[in-house]
Amino acid sequence: MKNSSVQIQENGTFTMTSDFANQTASIAANTSNYIFNENNIVLNNSDGSFSGTTGNIGIIGGTTESINLKGFFAGTNTSGTHGLSYSFGYQDNYAGVFYGTR
C-alpha cells in the first residue's frame, strides 16, 4: 500500500515449484488486486530456507516493484512452506505473506 497507515488484507492463491537437486524454485501468487512472483529462488537444503531478490510485487496491471523473498520449508519431507515477500522500491511499499501445504 502506498504511503498509508490503512491496512489492506486480501486472501489469494500461490503456486510454488521446487527443484531440490538444483537448489532452485519459483513462486507466483495473486489476490484479486495484487501479485508477487519470483523465478530465481535459491534453496538452502541444509536448513530448509529459501530466498530471492529478482521478482516483482505490486498491483495487477499497475505499479510493481522489485522484491525480497524469504521463507522456509517445514514438516516431514518438506510438506509445508511459509514466507514473506516485500518490496524494496522507492515509492510504494508492498508485502505479502504466504503459507501452504502440498
C-alpha positions in Angstrom: 0.0 0.0 0.0 1.4 3.4 -0.9 2.4 5.7 2.0 -0.6 4.8 4.1 -1.4 3.5 7.5 -4.6 2.0 6.2 -4.4 -1.8 6.3 -5.4 -3.9 3.3 -5.8 -7.6 3.6 -6.7 -9.9 0.8 -6.6 -13.7 0.5 -5.3 -15.4 -2.6 -3.5 -18.3 -4.0 0.1 -19.3 -4.8 1.9 -21.9 -6.8 5.5 -22.9 -5.8 7.7 -25.3 -7.8 10.9 -26.5 -6.3 13.9 -28.4 -7.7 15.8 -29.6 -4.6 18.5 -31.3 -6.7 19.4 -28.0 -8.4 18.5 -25.9 -5.3 16.1 -23.6 -7.3 12.5 -22.7 -7.1 9.8 -20.3 -8.4 6.6 -18.9 -6.9 3.6 -17.0 -8.3 1.0 -15.6 -6.1 -2.1 -13.4 -6.5 -5.1 -11.9 -4.8 -7.9 -10.0 -6.6 -5.8 -6.9 -6.8 -2.2 -7.8 -6.1 0.6 -10.1 -7.3 4.1 -11.3 -6.5 6.4 -13.6 -8.3 9.9 -14.8 -8.2 11.5 -17.2 -10.7 15.1 -17.3 -9.3 14.6 -18.6 -5.7 17.7 -20.1 -4.2 17.1 -23.1 -1.9 19.3 -23.9 1.1 18.9 -27.7 1.5 20.8 -27.8 4.8 18.4 -25.6 6.8 15.2 -25.6 4.6 15.4 -21.9 3.9 14.9 -20.1 0.6 15.4 -16.6 -0.8 15.1 -14.5 -3.9 15.6 -10.9 -5.0 14.7 -10.7 -8.7 10.9 -11.0 -8.6 8.1 -8.4 -8.5 5.3 -7.4 -6.2 2.5 -4.9 -6.7 -0.8 -4.1 -8.3 -2.2 -6.4 -11.0 -2.0 -4.3 -14.2 -0.3 -1.4 -12.3 2.7 -0.5 -10.3 5.1 -3.3 -9.3 8.4 -3.2 -7.5 11.4 -5.5 -7.0 11.2 -7.8 -4.1 13.0 -9.6 -1.4 11.6 -13.0 -0.7 12.4 -15.1 2.4 10.9 -18.4 3.5 11.3 -21.9 4.9 10.1 -25.4 4.1 8.6 -27.3 7.1 7.2 -30.6 8.1 8.0 -34.2 7.1 9.5 -34.3 3.6 9.0 -30.5 3.2 5.2 -30.9 3.3 4.7 -27.3 4.1 6.1 -23.8 3.2 5.8 -20.3 4.6 7.4 -17.0 3.9 7.3 -13.3 3.2 7.7 -11.2 0.1 8.2 -7.5 0.4 9.2 -4.6 -1.9 12.4 -2.6 -1.6 11.4 0.2 -4.0 11.5 3.9 -3.6 7.8 5.0 -3.8 5.3 2.2 -3.0 5.6 -0.4 -0.3 4.1 -3.9 -0.6 4.2 -7.0 1.5 2.8 -10.5 1.0 2.7 -13.4 3.4 2.3 -17.0 2.2 1.9 -20.4 3.7 0.6 -23.7 2.4 1.0 -27.4 2.1 1.4 -29.7 -0.9 
